[in-house]
């Protein structure tokens, strides 16, 4: 029986990478504490990519998620501070931050589907808008939030040696996986990303799916912002800056096509974990920070190239079948 290695390409990459780090740093890498730190460090953009993958699957993009993450972090911290660091403030702050994320996603979806504005342009614009709003709200200062425990526990408390953000990431990943794999929403999302015109003729509301994708992306980005604020116990206008790059990189490494119609939640999480392991390995080996970009770029290219080879084999198999059919028709 022939084994399809393409299904196991991502686990193989992770296992090989972890084996290399274990050999290089046998006393510091393969420990529960270190692996927990790796997952904790990627939990914010791990949560975000599980929602943003819906946008990628429909062939869209959201460049504003970093700034939106920061705005949601600012929202929850400011409300907690305004309620004198009470538990009521935590609950209201979380609800408000989620509302901001959902509203932003709804705005993106409506503008894109109603006025046919390219997603790149509208989210590039709102990226600046959200950052500007955060600057105004914080007066471009750092706002600390060291209490109450109900809030700080979200990002710092551990359950069975693993911080709560890891469990949140797993829950969001499970929800995304269920929606994409077991519901009509998932099937419609892949259909719209594969061919929007054909899906429209099939009775699928591509506008509705597009709005849903951006709303869910905004929702998970808000969760990421809340978790990030709790982890750092502070916020500032630039809190989420750069997270859009991490999310897009994780998705691409995980085999999610930015053209739409192809990708999985497990693949996106694989990309996030690989980035976390890479950062962790560089730190453990005391590689100068000035060289991190070079090393990360080489590993990312290698991972993407390996995954692309698997797709190349699939394409060749499809091409051979096409040739056989053509030759049969000619005969």
C-alpha positions as protocol buffer text, in pm:
chain_id: "A"
residue {
  index: 1
  type: UNK
  ca { x: 0 y: 0 z: 0 }
}
residue {
  index: 2
  type: UNK
  ca { x: 137 y: 340 z: -102 }
}
residue {
  index: 3
  type: UNK
  ca { x: 161 y: 599 z: 174 }
}
residue {
  index: 4
  type: UNK
  ca { x: 77 y: 958 z: 86 }
}
residue {
  index: 5
  type: UNK
  ca { x: 361 y: 1150 z: 254 }
}
residue {
  index: 6
  type: UNK
  ca { x: 207 y: 1487 z: 165 }
}
residue {
  index: 7
  type: UNK
  ca { x: -46 y: 1437 z: 445 }
}
residue {
  index: 8
  type: UNK
  ca { x: 237 y: 1407 z: 694 }
}
residue {
  index: 9
  type: UNK
  ca { x: 472 y: 1674 z: 555 }
}
residue {
  index: 10
  type: UNK
  ca { x: 395 y: 1929 z: 826 }
}
residue {
  index: 11
  type: UNK
  ca { x: 427 y: 1688 z: 1122 }
}
residue {
  index: 12
  type: UNK
  ca { x: 752 y: 1560 z: 969 }
}
residue {
  index: 13
  type: UNK
  ca { x: 891 y: 1914 z: 950 }
}
residue {
  index: 14
  type: UNK
  ca { x: 797 y: 1982 z: 1313 }
}
residue {
  index: 15
  type: UNK
  ca { x: 944 y: 1653 z: 1437 }
}
residue {
  index: 16
  type: UNK
  ca { x: 1269 y: 1702 z: 1246 }
}
residue {
  index: 17
  type: UNK
  ca { x: 1298 y: 2061 z: 1365 }
}
residue {
  index: 18
  type: UNK
  ca { x: 1236 y: 1960 z: 1726 }
}
residue {
  index: 19
  type: UNK
  ca { x: 1488 y: 1675 z: 1700 }
}
residue {
  index: 20
  type: UNK
  ca { x: 1752 y: 1916 z: 1573 }
}
residue {
  index: 21
  type: UNK
  ca { x: 1688 y: 2156 z: 1862 }
}
residue {
  index: 22
  type: UNK
  ca { x: 1690 y: 1867 z: 2108 }
}
residue {
  index: 23
  type: UNK
  ca { x: 2031 y: 1754 z: 1980 }
}
residue {
  index: 24
  type: UNK
  ca { x: 2172 y: 2108 z: 1989 }
}
residue {
  index: 25
  type: UNK
  ca { x: 2025 y: 2198 z: 2329 }
}
residue {
  index: 26
  type: UNK
  ca { x: 1943 y: 1870 z: 2509 }
}
residue {
  index: 27
  type: UNK
  ca { x: 1927 y: 2028 z: 2855 }
}
residue {
  index: 28
  type: UNK
  ca { x: 1715 y: 2333 z: 2779 }
}
residue {
  index: 29
  type: UNK
  ca { x: 1487 y: 2263 z: 2481 }
}
residue {
  index: 30
  type: UNK
  ca { x: 1301 y: 1933 z: 2550 }
}
residue {
  index: 31
  type: UNK
  ca { x: 1142 y: 2042 z: 2877 }
}
residue {
  index: 32
  type: UNK
  ca { x: 777 y: 2098 z: 2964 }
}
residue {
  index: 33
  type: UNK
  ca { x: 858 y: 2449 z: 3083 }
}
residue {
  index: 34
  type: UNK
  ca { x: 1030 y: 2549 z: 2760 }
}
residue {
  index: 35
  type: UNK
  ca { x: 767 y: 2395 z: 2530 }
}
residue {
  index: 36
  type: UNK
  ca { x: 500 y: 2565 z: 2739 }
}
residue {
  index: 37
  type: UNK
  ca { x: 679 y: 2897 z: 2689 }
}
residue {
  index: 38
  type: UNK
  ca { x: 692 y: 2838 z: 2312 }
}
residue {
  index: 39
  type: UNK
  ca { x: 316 y: 2780 z: 2293 }
}
residue {
  index: 40
  type: UNK
  ca { x: 250 y: 3073 z: 2526 }
}
residue {
  index: 41
  type: UNK
  ca { x: 463 y: 3303 z: 2309 }
}
residue {
  index: 42
  type: UNK
  ca { x: 268 y: 3217 z: 1991 }
}
residue {
  index: 43
  type: UNK
  ca { x: -77 y: 3204 z: 2151 }
}
residue {
  index: 44
  type: UNK
  ca { x: -180 y: 3558 z: 2050 }
}
residue {
  index: 45
  type: UNK
  ca { x: -115 y: 3525 z: 1677 }
}
residue {
  index: 46
  type: UNK
  ca { x: -214 y: 3158 z: 1700 }
}
residue {
  index: 47
  type: UNK
  ca { x: -559 y: 3273 z: 1814 }
}
residue {
  index: 48
  type: UNK
  ca { x: -570 y: 3542 z: 1546 }
}
residue {
  index: 49
  type: UNK
  ca { x: -470 y: 3316 z: 1256 }
}
residue {
  index: 50
  type: UNK
  ca { x: -751 y: 3073 z: 1343 }
}
residue {
  index: 51
  type: UNK
  ca { x: -999 y: 3347 z: 1256 }
}
residue {
  index: 52
  type: UNK
  ca { x: -810 y: 3526 z: 982 }
}
residue {
  index: 53
  type: UNK
  ca { x: -780 y: 3198 z: 790 }
}
residue {
  index: 54
  type: UNK
  ca { x: -1146 y: 3246 z: 688 }
}
residue {
  index: 55
  type: UNK
  ca { x: -1046 y: 3571 z: 518 }
}
residue {
  index: 56
  type: UNK
  ca { x: -755 y: 3401 z: 341 }
}
residue {
  index: 57
  type: UNK
  ca { x: -975 y: 3113 z: 227 }
}
residue {
  index: 58
  type: UNK
  ca { x: -1217 y: 3347 z: 46 }
}
residue {
  index: 59
  type: UNK
  ca { x: -920 y: 3510 z: -128 }
}
residue {
  index: 60
  type: UNK
  ca { x: -921 y: 3819 z: 91 }
}
residue {
  index: 61
  type: UNK
  ca { x: -669 y: 3975 z: 324 }
}
residue {
  index: 62
  type: UNK
  ca { x: -683 y: 4181 z: 642 }
}
residue {
  index: 63
  type: UNK
  ca { x: -383 y: 4408 z: 700 }
}
residue {
  index: 64
  type: UNK
  ca { x: -551 y: 4582 z: 991 }
}
residue {
  index: 65
  type: UNK
  ca { x: -548 y: 4295 z: 1242 }
}
residue {
  index: 66
  type: UNK
  ca { x: -231 y: 4418 z: 1414 }
}
residue {
  index: 67
  type: UNK
  ca { x: -371 y: 4767 z: 1474 }
}
residue {
  index: 68
  type: UNK
  ca { x: -713 y: 4624 z: 1561 }
}
residue {
  index: 69
  type: UNK
  ca { x: -550 y: 4392 z: 1814 }
}
residue {
  index: 70
  type: UNK
  ca { x: -393 y: 4698 z: 1975 }
}
residue {
  index: 71
  type: UNK
  ca { x: -720 y: 4892 z: 1973 }
}
residue {
  index: 72
  type: UNK
  ca { x: -902 y: 4603 z: 2143 }
}
residue {
  index: 73
  type: UNK
  ca { x: -624 y: 4582 z: 2403 }
}
residue {
  index: 74
  type: UNK
  ca { x: -656 y: 4956 z: 2466 }
}
residue {
  index: 75
  type: UNK
  ca { x: -1034 y: 4923 z: 2495 }
}
residue {
  index: 76
  type: UNK
  ca { x: -1030 y: 4651 z: 2761 }
}
residue {
  index: 77
  type: UNK
  ca { x: -755 y: 4818 z: 2966 }
}
residue {
  index: 78
  type: UNK
  ca { x: -916 y: 5164 z: 2959 }
}
residue {
  index: 79
  type: UNK
  ca { x: -1254 y: 5030 z: 3072 }
}
residue {
  index: 80
  type: UNK
  ca { x: -1095 y: 4829 z: 3354 }
}
residue {
  index: 81
  type: UNK
  ca { x: -910 y: 5141 z: 3469 }
}
residue {
  index: 82
  type: UNK
  ca { x: -1225 y: 5354 z: 3443 }
}
residue {
  index: 83
  type: UNK
  ca { x: -1410 y: 5106 z: 3669 }
}
residue {
  index: 84
  type: UNK
  ca { x: -1131 y: 5128 z: 3929 }
}
residue {
  index: 85
  type: UNK
  ca { x: -986 y: 4786 z: 3842 }
}
residue {
  index: 86
  type: UNK
  ca { x: -1300 y: 4598 z: 3945 }
}
residue {
  index: 87
  type: UNK
  ca { x: -1422 y: 4261 z: 3817 }
}
residue {
  index: 88
  type: UNK
  ca { x: -1720 y: 4443 z: 3666 }
}
residue {
  index: 89
  type: UNK
  ca { x: -1477 y: 4650 z: 3463 }
}
residue {
  index: 90
  type: UNK
  ca { x: -1308 y: 4331 z: 3339 }
}
residue {
  index: 91
  type: UNK
  ca { x: -1636 y: 4184 z: 3215 }
}
residue {
  index: 92
  type: UNK
  ca { x: -1749 y: 4510 z: 3053 }
}
residue {
  index: 93
  type: UNK
  ca { x: -1403 y: 4567 z: 2906 }
}
residue {
  index: 94
  type: UNK
  ca { x: -1392 y: 4222 z: 2749 }
}
residue {
  index: 95
  type: UNK
  ca { x: -1742 y: 4264 z: 2602 }
}
residue {
  index: 96
  type: UNK
  ca { x: -1651 y: 4608 z: 2467 }
}
residue {
  index: 97
  type: UNK
  ca { x: -1329 y: 4481 z: 2310 }
}
residue {
  index: 98
  type: UNK
  ca { x: -1515 y: 4194 z: 2145 }
}
residue {
  index: 99
  type: UNK
  ca { x: -1771 y: 4444 z: 2019 }
}
residue {
  index: 100
  type: UNK
  ca { x: -1495 y: 4658 z: 1868 }
}
residue {
  index: 101
  type: UNK
  ca { x: -1347 y: 4357 z: 1689 }
}
residue {
  index: 102
  type: UNK
  ca { x: -1682 y: 4239 z: 1554 }
}
residue {
  index: 103
  type: UNK
  ca { x: -1778 y: 4592 z: 1445 }
}
residue {
  index: 104
  type: UNK
  ca { x: -1448 y: 4633 z: 1261 }
}
residue {
  index: 105
  type: UNK
  ca { x: -1496 y: 4301 z: 1082 }
}
residue {
  index: 106
  type: UNK
  ca { x: -1854 y: 4391 z: 992 }
}
residue {
  index: 107
  type: UNK
  ca { x: -1738 y: 4726 z: 855 }
}
residue {
  index: 108
  type: UNK
  ca { x: -1474 y: 4559 z: 639 }
}
residue {
  index: 109
  type: UNK
  ca { x: -1715 y: 4299 z: 507 }
}
residue {
  index: 110
  type: UNK
  ca { x: -1988 y: 4549 z: 419 }
}
residue {
  index: 111
  type: UNK
  ca { x: -1752 y: 4795 z: 249 }
}
residue {
  index: 112
  type: UNK
  ca { x: -1581 y: 4521 z: 48 }
}
residue {
  index: 113
  type: UNK
  ca { x: -1903 y: 4353 z: -68 }
}
residue {
  index: 114
  type: UNK
  ca { x: -2115 y: 4665 z: -120 }
}
residue {
  index: 115
  type: UNK
  ca { x: -1866 y: 4898 z: -287 }
}
residue {
  index: 116
  type: UNK
  ca { x: -1634 y: 4629 z: -427 }
}
residue {
  index: 117
  type: UNK
  ca { x: -1331 y: 4795 z: -272 }
}
residue {
  index: 118
  type: UNK
  ca { x: -1024 y: 4569 z: -281 }
}
residue {
  index: 119
  type: UNK
  ca { x: -965 y: 4417 z: 62 }
}
residue {
  index: 120
  type: UNK
  ca { x: -601 y: 4522 z: 48 }
}
residue {
  index: 121
  type: UNK
  ca { x: -692 y: 4891 z: 18 }
}
residue {
  index: 122
  type: UNK
  ca { x: -969 y: 4908 z: 278 }
}
residue {
  index: 123
  type: UNK
  ca { x: -777 y: 4713 z: 543 }
}
residue {
  index: 124
  type: UNK
  ca { x: -461 y: 4911 z: 468 }
}
residue {
  index: 125
  type: UNK
  ca { x: -663 y: 5227 z: 537 }
}
residue {
  index: 126
  type: UNK
  ca { x: -825 y: 5095 z: 854 }
}
residue {
  index: 127
  type: UNK
  ca { x: -485 y: 4981 z: 976 }
}
residue {
  index: 128
  type: UNK
  ca { x: -389 y: 5347 z: 1004 }
}
residue {
  index: 129
  type: UNK
  ca { x: -732 y: 5445 z: 1140 }
}
residue {
  index: 130
  type: UNK
  ca { x: -724 y: 5189 z: 1423 }
}
residue {
  index: 131
  type: UNK
  ca { x: -369 y: 5290 z: 1514 }
}
residue {
  index: 132
  type: UNK
  ca { x: -474 y: 5656 z: 1519 }
}
residue {
  index: 133
  type: UNK
  ca { x: -773 y: 5577 z: 1741 }
}
residue {
  index: 134
  type: UNK
  ca { x: -546 y: 5394 z: 1986 }
}
residue {
  index: 135
  type: UNK
  ca { x: -308 y: 5692 z: 1994 }
}
residue {
  index: 136
  type: UNK
  ca { x: -595 y: 5931 z: 2071 }
}
residue {
  index: 137
  type: UNK
  ca { x: -742 y: 5708 z: 2343 }
}
residue {
  index: 138
  type: UNK
  ca { x: -408 y: 5654 z: 2518 }
}
residue {
  index: 139
  type: UNK
  ca { x: -267 y: 5998 z: 2442 }
}
residue {
  index: 140
  type: UNK
  ca { x: 19 y: 5793 z: 2298 }
}
residue {
  index: 141
  type: UNK
  ca { x: 119 y: 5674 z: 2647 }
}
residue {
  index: 142
  type: UNK
  ca { x: 160 y: 5334 z: 2809 }
}
residue {
  index: 143
  type: UNK
  ca { x: -137 y: 5239 z: 3031 }
}
residue {
  index: 144
  type: UNK
  ca { x: -63 y: 4976 z: 3295 }
}
residue {
  index: 145
  type: UNK
  ca { x: -319 y: 4728 z: 3424 }
}
residue {
  index: 146
  type: UNK
  ca { x: -173 y: 4511 z: 3700 }
}
residue {
  index: 147
  type: UNK
  ca { x: -508 y: 4417 z: 3852 }
}
residue {
  index: 148
  type: UNK
  ca { x: -760 y: 4270 z: 3916 }
}
residue {
  index: 149
  type: UNK
  ca { x: -658 y: 3905 z: 3925 }
}
residue {
  index: 150
  type: UNK
  ca { x: -959 y: 3813 z: 3710 }
}
residue {
  index: 151
  type: UNK
  ca { x: -793 y: 4001 z: 3423 }
}
residue {
  index: 152
  type: UNK
  ca { x: -426 y: 3918 z: 3479 }
}
residue {
  index: 153
  type: UNK
  ca { x: -510 y: 3549 z: 3518 }
}
residue {
  index: 154
  type: UNK
  ca { x: -624 y: 3536 z: 3154 }
}
residue {
  index: 155
  type: UNK
  ca { x: -270 y: 3580 z: 3028 }
}
residue {
  index: 156
  type: UNK
  ca { x: -57 y: 3457 z: 3318 }
}
residue {
  index: 157
  type: UNK
  ca { x: -229 y: 3186 z: 3524 }
}
residue {
  index: 158
  type: UNK
  ca { x: -132 y: 2825 z: 3458 }
}
residue {
  index: 159
  type: UNK
  ca { x: -346 y: 2512 z: 3457 }
}
residue {
  index: 160
  type: UNK
  ca { x: -150 y: 2185 z: 3466 }
}
residue {
  index: 161
  type: UNK
  ca { x: 176 y: 2370 z: 3392 }
}
residue {
  index: 162
  type: UNK
  ca { x: 35 y: 2543 z: 3083 }
}
residue {
  index: 163
  type: UNK
  ca { x: -80 y: 2909 z: 3073 }
}
residue {
  index: 164
  type: UNK
  ca { x: -445 y: 2983 z: 3001 }
}
residue {
  index: 165
  type: UNK
  ca { x: -372 y: 3151 z: 2660 }
}
residue {
  index: 166
  type: UNK
  ca { x: -268 y: 2810 z: 2525 }
}
residue {
  index: 167
  type: UNK
  ca { x: -608 y: 2665 z: 2616 }
}
residue {
  index: 168
  type: UNK
  ca { x: -782 y: 2965 z: 2460 }
}
residue {
  index: 169
  type: UNK
  ca { x: -584 y: 2909 z: 2141 }
}
residue {
  index: 170
  type: UNK
  ca { x: -681 y: 2541 z: 2136 }
}
residue {
  index: 171
  type: UNK
  ca { x: -1051 y: 2625 z: 2189 }
}
residue {
  index: 172
  type: UNK
  ca { x: -1053 y: 2885 z: 1910 }
}
residue {
  index: 173
  type: UNK
  ca { x: -869 y: 2640 z: 1682 }
}
residue {
  index: 174
  type: UNK
  ca { x: -1126 y: 2369 z: 1758 }
}
residue {
  index: 175
  type: UNK
  ca { x: -1414 y: 2606 z: 1679 }
}
residue {
  index: 176
  type: UNK
  ca { x: -1253 y: 2713 z: 1352 }
}
residue {
  index: 177
  type: UNK
  ca { x: -1180 y: 2352 z: 1257 }
}
residue {
  index: 178
  type: UNK
  ca { x: -1539 y: 2252 z: 1330 }
}
residue {
  index: 179
  type: UNK
  ca { x: -1681 y: 2540 z: 1125 }
}
residue {
  index: 180
  type: UNK
  ca { x: -1456 y: 2469 z: 827 }
}
residue {
  index: 181
  type: UNK
  ca { x: -1475 y: 2089 z: 835 }
}
residue {
  index: 182
  type: UNK
  ca { x: -1821 y: 2003 z: 963 }
}
residue {
  index: 183
  type: UNK
  ca { x: -2059 y: 2281 z: 859 }
}
residue {
  index: 184
  type: UNK
  ca { x: -2202 y: 2435 z: 545 }
}
residue {
  index: 185
  type: UNK
  ca { x: -2028 y: 2760 z: 637 }
}
residue {
  index: 186
  type: UNK
  ca { x: -1695 y: 2587 z: 587 }
}
residue {
  index: 187
  type: UNK
  ca { x: -1793 y: 2429 z: 257 }
}
residue {
  index: 188
  type: UNK
  ca { x: -1925 y: 2762 z: 132 }
}
residue {
  index: 189
  type: UNK
  ca { x: -1607 y: 2939 z: 244 }
}
residue {
  index: 190
  type: UNK
  ca { x: -1389 y: 2705 z: 40 }
}
residue {
  index: 191
  type: UNK
  ca { x: -1631 y: 2730 z: -253 }
}
residue {
  index: 192
  type: UNK
  ca { x: -1625 y: 3110 z: -257 }
}
residue {
  index: 193
  type: UNK
  ca { x: -1248 y: 3113 z: -236 }
}
residue {
  index: 194
  type: UNK
  ca { x: -1216 y: 2854 z: -511 }
}
residue {
  index: 195
  type: UNK
  ca { x: -1451 y: 3023 z: -755 }
}
residue {
  index: 196
  type: UNK
  ca { x: -1676 y: 3306 z: -638 }
}
residue {
  index: 197
  type: UNK
  ca { x: -1872 y: 3322 z: -965 }
}
residue {
  index: 198
  type: UNK
  ca { x: -1945 y: 2950 z: -973 }
}
residue {
  index: 199
  type: UNK
  ca { x: -2047 y: 2947 z: -607 }
}
residue {
  index: 200
  type: UNK
  ca { x: -2280 y: 3241 z: -672 }
}
residue {
  index: 201
  type: UNK
  ca { x: -2447 y: 3049 z: -955 }
}
residue {
  index: 202
  type: UNK
  ca { x: -2484 y: 2755 z: -716 }
}
residue {
  index: 203
  type: UNK
  ca { x: -2693 y: 2968 z: -484 }
}
residue {
  index: 204
  type: UNK
  ca { x: -2419 y: 3048 z: -231 }
}
residue {
  index: 205
  type: UNK
  ca { x: -2424 y: 3402 z: -95 }
}
residue {
  index: 206
  type: UNK
  ca { x: -2065 y: 3506 z: -150 }
}
residue {
  index: 207
  type: UNK
  ca { x: -2142 y: 3843 z: 10 }
}
residue {
  index: 208
  type: UNK
  ca { x: -2272 y: 3677 z: 324 }
}
residue {
  index: 209
  type: UNK
  ca { x: -1972 y: 3445 z: 345 }
}
residue {
  index: 210
  type: UNK
  ca { x: -1734 y: 3737 z: 294 }
}
residue {
  index: 211
  type: UNK
  ca { x: -1896 y: 3940 z: 572 }
}
residue {
  index: 212
  type: UNK
  ca { x: -1892 y: 3636 z: 801 }
}
residue {
  index: 213
  type: UNK
  ca { x: -1522 y: 3580 z: 732 }
}
residue {
  index: 214
  type: UNK
  ca { x: -1425 y: 3934 z: 825 }
}
residue {
  index: 215
  type: UNK
  ca { x: -1651 y: 3936 z: 1132 }
}
residue {
  index: 216
  type: UNK
  ca { x: -1495 y: 3614 z: 1261 }
}
residue {
  index: 217
  type: UNK
  ca { x: -1149 y: 3752 z: 1188 }
}
residue {
  index: 218
  type: UNK
  ca { x: -1235 y: 4065 z: 1388 }
}
residue {
  index: 219
  type: UNK
  ca { x: -1374 y: 3851 z: 1671 }
}
residue {
  index: 220
  type: UNK
  ca { x: -1059 y: 3638 z: 1707 }
}
residue {
  index: 221
  type: UNK
  ca { x: -841 y: 3948 z: 1672 }
}
residue {
  index: 222
  type: UNK
  ca { x: -1028 y: 4101 z: 1965 }
}
residue {
  index: 223
  type: UNK
  ca { x: -965 y: 3788 z: 2171 }
}
residue {
  index: 224
  type: UNK
  ca { x: -599 y: 3813 z: 2078 }
}
residue {
  index: 225
  type: UNK
  ca { x: -592 y: 4175 z: 2192 }
}
residue {
  index: 226
  type: UNK
  ca { x: -753 y: 4090 z: 2525 }
}
residue {
  index: 227
  type: UNK
  ca { x: -506 y: 3806 z: 2586 }
}
residue {
  index: 228
  type: UNK
  ca { x: -210 y: 4024 z: 2484 }
}
residue {
  index: 229
  type: UNK
  ca { x: -313 y: 4302 z: 2721 }
}
residue {
  index: 230
  type: UNK
  ca { x: -346 y: 4050 z: 3004 }
}
residue {
  index: 231
  type: UNK
  ca { x: -10 y: 3889 z: 2924 }
}
residue {
  index: 232
  type: UNK
  ca { x: 176 y: 4222 z: 2923 }
}
residue {
  index: 233
  type: UNK
  ca { x: -51 y: 4381 z: 3187 }
}
residue {
  index: 234
  type: UNK
  ca { x: -44 y: 4704 z: 2991 }
}
residue {
  index: 235
  type: UNK
  ca { x: -137 y: 4857 z: 2659 }
}
residue {
  index: 236
  type: UNK
  ca { x: -24 y: 5128 z: 2423 }
}
residue {
  index: 237
  type: UNK
  ca { x: -111 y: 5238 z: 2071 }
}
residue {
  index: 238
  type: UNK
  ca { x: 150 y: 5012 z: 1911 }
}
residue {
  index: 239
  type: UNK
  ca { x: 63 y: 4706 z: 2122 }
}
residue {
  index: 240
  type: UNK
  ca { x: -40 y: 4490 z: 1826 }
}
residue {
  index: 241
  type: UNK
  ca { x: 193 y: 4635 z: 1562 }
}
residue {
  index: 242
  type: UNK
  ca { x: 358 y: 4365 z: 1354 }
}
residue {
  index: 243
  type: UNK
  ca { x: 114 y: 4089 z: 1443 }
}
residue {
  index: 244
  type: UNK
  ca { x: -40 y: 4104 z: 1096 }
}
residue {
  index: 245
  type: UNK
  ca { x: 300 y: 3997 z: 958 }
}
residue {
  index: 246
  type: UNK
  ca { x: 324 y: 3706 z: 1202 }
}
residue {
  index: 247
  type: UNK
  ca { x: -29 y: 3591 z: 1116 }
}
residue {
  index: 248
  type: UNK
  ca { x: 24 y: 3608 z: 740 }
}
residue {
  index: 249
  type: UNK
  ca { x: 362 y: 3435 z: 770 }
}
residue {
  index: 250
  type: UNK
  ca { x: 216 y: 3156 z: 985 }
}
residue {
  index: 251
  type: UNK
  ca { x: -66 y: 3103 z: 734 }
}
residue {
  index: 252
  type: UNK
  ca { x: 165 y: 3093 z: 432 }
}
residue {
  index: 253
  type: UNK
  ca { x: 410 y: 2855 z: 600 }
}
residue {
  index: 254
  type: UNK
  ca { x: 112 y: 2638 z: 694 }
}
residue {
  index: 255
  type: UNK
  ca { x: 8 y: 2600 z: 332 }
}
residue {
  index: 256
  type: UNK
  ca { x: -283 y: 2847 z: 332 }
}
residue {
  index: 257
  type: UNK
  ca { x: -317 y: 2998 z: -14 }
}
residue {
  index: 258
  type: UNK
  ca { x: -357 y: 3375 z: -16 }
}
residue {
  index: 259
  type: UNK
  ca { x: -538 y: 3331 z: -347 }
}
residue {
  index: 260
  type: UNK
  ca { x: -818 y: 3152 z: -163 }
}
residue {
  index: 261
  type: UNK
  ca { x: -980 y: 2810 z: -153 }
}
residue {
  index: 262
  type: UNK
  ca { x: -695 y: 2614 z: 4 }
}
residue {
  index: 263
  type: UNK
  ca { x: -570 y: 2576 z: 360 }
}
residue {
  index: 264
  type: UNK
  ca { x: -653 y: 2426 z: 697 }
}
residue {
  index: 265
  type: UNK
  ca { x: -659 y: 2541 z: 1059 }
}
residue {
  index: 266
  type: UNK
  ca { x: -407 y: 2271 z: 1152 }
}
residue {
  index: 267
  type: UNK
  ca { x: -176 y: 2399 z: 879 }
}
residue {
  index: 268
  type: UNK
  ca { x: -204 y: 2757 z: 1002 }
}
residue {
  index: 269
  type: UNK
  ca { x: -128 y: 2648 z: 1359 }
}
residue {
  index: 270
  type: UNK
  ca { x: 167 y: 2447 z: 1227 }
}
residue {
  index: 271
  type: UNK
  ca { x: 304 y: 2768 z: 1079 }
}
residue {
  index: 272
  type: UNK
  ca { x: 258 y: 2955 z: 1406 }
}
residue {
  index: 273
  type: UNK
  ca { x: 427 y: 2679 z: 1607 }
}
residue {
  index: 274
  type: UNK
  ca { x: 716 y: 2659 z: 1362 }
}
residue {
  index: 275
  type: UNK
  ca { x: 776 y: 3034 z: 1401 }
}
residue {
  index: 276
  type: UNK
  ca { x: 766 y: 2994 z: 1779 }
}
residue {
  index: 277
  type: UNK
  ca { x: 1012 y: 2703 z: 1774 }
}
residue {
  index: 278
  type: UNK
  ca { x: 1242 y: 2895 z: 1545 }
}
residue {
  index: 279
  type: UNK
  ca { x: 1245 y: 3201 z: 1773 }
}
residue {
  index: 280
  type: UNK
  ca { x: 1296 y: 2979 z: 2074 }
}
residue {
  index: 281
  type: UNK
  ca { x: 1581 y: 2788 z: 1910 }
}
residue {
  index: 282
  type: UNK
  ca { x: 1761 y: 3106 z: 1811 }
}
residue {
  index: 283
  type: UNK
  ca { x: 1739 y: 3238 z: 2165 }
}
residue {
  index: 284
  type: UNK
  ca { x: 1857 y: 2910 z: 2320 }
}
residue {
  index: 285
  type: UNK
  ca { x: 2158 y: 2904 z: 2088 }
}
residue {
  index: 286
  type: UNK
  ca { x: 2236 y: 3267 z: 2171 }
}
residue {
  index: 287
  type: UNK
  ca { x: 2218 y: 3372 z: 1808 }
}
residue {
  index: 288
  type: UNK
  ca { x: 2257 y: 3754 z: 1789 }
}
residue {
  index: 289
  type: UNK
  ca { x: 1928 y: 3932 z: 1728 }
}
residue {
  index: 290
  type: UNK
  ca { x: 2081 y: 4097 z: 1420 }
}
residue {
  index: 291
  type: UNK
  ca { x: 2097 y: 3753 z: 1254 }
}
residue {
  index: 292
  type: UNK
  ca { x: 1747 y: 3635 z: 1347 }
}
residue {
  index: 293
  type: UNK
  ca { x: 1588 y: 3777 z: 1031 }
}
residue {
  index: 294
  type: UNK
  ca { x: 1834 y: 3598 z: 804 }
}
residue {
  index: 295
  type: UNK
  ca { x: 1797 y: 3260 z: 974 }
}
residue {
  index: 296
  type: UNK
  ca { x: 1418 y: 3286 z: 995 }
}
residue {
  index: 297
  type: UNK
  ca { x: 1397 y: 3380 z: 627 }
}
residue {
  index: 298
  type: UNK
  ca { x: 1601 y: 3075 z: 521 }
}
residue {
  index: 299
  type: UNK
  ca { x: 1394 y: 2834 z: 733 }
}
residue {
  index: 300
  type: UNK
  ca { x: 1067 y: 2986 z: 614 }
}
residue {
  index: 301
  type: UNK
  ca { x: 1172 y: 2949 z: 248 }
}
residue {
  index: 302
  type: UNK
  ca { x: 1275 y: 2588 z: 311 }
}
residue {
  index: 303
  type: UNK
  ca { x: 942 y: 2506 z: 478 }
}
residue {
  index: 304
  type: UNK
  ca { x: 738 y: 2669 z: 202 }
}
residue {
  index: 305
  type: UNK
  ca { x: 947 y: 2500 z: -69 }
}
residue {
  index: 306
  type: UNK
  ca { x: 900 y: 2157 z: 91 }
}
residue {
  index: 307
  type: UNK
  ca { x: 525 y: 2205 z: 109 }
}
residue {
  index: 308
  type: UNK
  ca { x: 517 y: 2339 z: -249 }
}
residue {
  index: 309
  type: UNK
  ca { x: 684 y: 2020 z: -373 }
}
residue {
  index: 310
  type: UNK
  ca { x: 390 y: 1822 z: -239 }
}
residue {
  index: 311
  type: UNK
  ca { x: 147 y: 2041 z: -433 }
}
residue {
  index: 312
  type: UNK
  ca { x: 369 y: 2006 z: -741 }
}
residue {
  index: 313
  type: UNK
  ca { x: 329 y: 1630 z: -728 }
}
residue {
  index: 314
  type: UNK
  ca { x: -47 y: 1669 z: -709 }
}
residue {
  index: 315
  type: UNK
  ca { x: -41 y: 1903 z: -1009 }
}
residue {
  index: 316
  type: UNK
  ca { x: 169 y: 1659 z: -1212 }
}
residue {
  index: 317
  type: UNK
  ca { x: -72 y: 1374 z: -1130 }
}
residue {
  index: 318
  type: UNK
  ca { x: -367 y: 1588 z: -1240 }
}
residue {
  index: 319
  type: UNK
  ca { x: -183 y: 1686 z: -1560 }
}
residue {
  index: 320
  type: UNK
  ca { x: -111 y: 1323 z: -1647 }
}
residue {
  index: 321
  type: UNK
  ca { x: -477 y: 1233 z: -1601 }
}
residue {
  index: 322
  type: UNK
  ca { x: -574 y: 1525 z: -1826 }
}
residue {
  index: 323
  type: UNK
  ca { x: -334 y: 1406 z: -2097 }
}
residue {
  index: 324
  type: UNK
  ca { x: -476 y: 1053 z: -2080 }
}
residue {
  index: 325
  type: UNK
  ca { x: -830 y: 1185 z: -2123 }
}
residue {
  index: 326
  type: UNK
  ca { x: -722 y: 1407 z: -2412 }
}
residue {
  index: 327
  type: UNK
  ca { x: -545 y: 1120 z: -2589 }
}
residue {
  index: 328
  type: UNK
  ca { x: -849 y: 897 z: -2541 }
}
residue {
  index: 329
  type: UNK
  ca { x: -1080 y: 1161 z: -2684 }
}
residue {
  index: 330
  type: UNK
  ca { x: -851 y: 1211 z: -2985 }
}
residue {
  index: 331
  type: UNK
  ca { x: -837 y: 839 z: -3055 }
}
